[in-house]
Amino acid sequence: MRDFKGGGLLIHVILVAAALLALFPFFWMVSVSLMTAEDMALFPPPLMPVHPTLQHYQALFDELAMGRYLLNSTLIALGVTISSLLINSMAGYAFAKLHFRGRDSLFRLLLAMMVIPSQAAMLPLFLMIKELGLINTYAGIIMPGMSSVFGIFLIRQYLKSVPDSLLDAARIDGAGEFRIYRSLILPLSKPVLVSLAVFTFMGSWNDFMWPLIILSQEDRYTLPVALANLMGEHVQDPQLMMAGAVLTILPVVVLFLLLQRYYLEGLVAGGVKD
Amino acid sequence: MTPTQRPSAAFWLVFPALLMTGLFFVLPIVAALLLSFTDFDLYALARWDHLRLIGFENYRHLLNDPLFFLALKNTFYFVAIGVPLSVSASLLTALLINQRGVRGQGFFRTVFFLPVVTTLVAVAVVWRYLYHPRLGLLNYVLSLLGIEPIDWLGDPQWAMPSLIIMAVWKNFGFNMVIFIAGLKSIPRRLYEAAEVDGAGAFEQFRSITLPLLAPTFVFVGIVTLIGYFQLFAEPYVMTQGGPSGRTLSVALLMFEEGFRWWNLGYAAAISFVLFLIILSGTVLQMLMRRFL
């Protein structure tokens, strides 16, 4: 489109206004989490804490088991991420570069499954996890997330661009497929692995319904489950809830800001396929 | 390398992923269908031999369950208003950011994307307070404009719109990034040629941008539709399905029936109907693409 003359300022004003709207809930969340009870009693509600305090954060750790929830969320998200990187990259490599019977129809079938909502699987999945004795365990939450069609797709798309001649050269040197996968494919796919890692970690960290179903013991709660549970008891304590929300959101926001290039590239690679 | 060795390597590379997908996705989906033909409840949970096959009884029950129709209505409301609003907000911001000469494109993209990566439960907590009739800033801002306070989440008329507003805020950045990528893939020379022909900005948008963005629209539409039909955490955290059941979604009803009342057979029927609705929505959009 042509360069704008008069419209330029207007576009910037609209964008800045929209940015302020997008950021405002975060700003307010942090602000309220630092307020004292007196600050909250003021009218009109102040935008900034008058007497900033960290007492609500302290209460989360001292009186409630915030440290435990952070640990649970971290371990579960790491477990899902590591296993999904391994399993999906292996399958992605085979689908991209190896020839086997039924490869393309199998892959199309996997892709078609992406339109099935995960909620449709949850009831029997719960019964399976229960029969396996894995209710209230990390394993019960991690296992269904260990491979994903999206992950396989992402890796496959990326590896398609690796020239076959490179792999053939390694094969002539006598390397087997696993050797090629480990010493050639894995280093080559580092950028896409980072994309997938960020996606998977955030997806697992933010996941709510599945952990809610599997976890009934409080010391196993992940942050979102704990937060939803706290909302029941502490709804009259906005500062405490906001502090909990800050701690829940902070790790994923930091991760995103640090690795957003990979994240957004992965998203676009997965989205603009046809 | 002989051709016989390679298939076995391929098999072992693909096997873990297929095993996991089969075990934890395909099998449960099939089992959900079977489960929906049983009367699986609390007693069967304790002893499997209490389980009985009851054919289409659960589905018949669904058709006579006012709660199910309420949930269905609410969910369609959320999707019918939420999806177009989300997609429009995404397209609009993508177009604005993608204008030539806009400064700080990367900054705006990051800011608009930020709500997408944040934990839904946490932002639902924040918005619940934003919507608070007394503490919430939303009503304070409205009062400055001389508008009467609104009981956002407590008023049956306003509860679902409140959830929609929050969902649009949370999600528009996702589709925006996809739209920006789509816009960037349109060759600039098309616009230059149109300019030479004397086409205005709107005419360029209508005859170049929109048609070339059609595949992106289909993708964005399908992904958003699938996501919005699964509405769960927002009502769970913010309204518990209330007031007067006006934010009860199909997924929330499934959760309540299945994991609160342990009517797993009935809940499976609900989840299967939801699946079929999402599937037909997806197929419909794919067909639309073919005929457009």
Interface residues (C-beta under 8 A of the other chain):
Chain A: M1 R2 D3 F4 G8 I11 H12 I14 L15 A18 A19 L21 A22 L23 P25 F26 W28 M29 V32 M40 P44 P45 L47 L86 I87 N88 M90 A91 Y93 A94 F95 L98 H99 F100 R101 R103 L106 L110 M113 V115 I116 P117 S118 Q119 A120 A121 M122 L123 P124 L125 F126 L127 M128 M143 P144 M146 S147 V149 I152 R171 G176 E177 F178 Y181 M202 W205 N206 F208 M209 I213 L223 P224 V225 L227 A228 M231 P238 M241 M242 G244 A245 T248 I249 V252 V253 F256 L257 Q260 Y263 L264 L267 V268 G271 V272 K273 D274
Chain B: M1 Q5 R6 P7 A9 A10 F11 W12 L13 V14 P16 A17 L18 M20 T21 F24 F25 V26 L27 P28 I29 A31 A32 L35 T93 L96 I97 Q99 R100 G101 V102 R103 F107 F108 R109 T110 V111 F112 F113 L114 P115 V117 T118 T119 L120 V121 A122 V123 V125 V126 W127 R128 Y129 L130 H132 L135 G136 L137 Y140 W169 G173 F174 V177 I178 A181 G182 S185 Y191 E195 A201 Q204 P215 T216 F219 V220 I222 V223 I226 F229 Q230 F232 A233 Y236 V237 A251 M254 F255 G258 F259 L264 A267 A268 S271 F272 L274 F275 I278 L279 T282
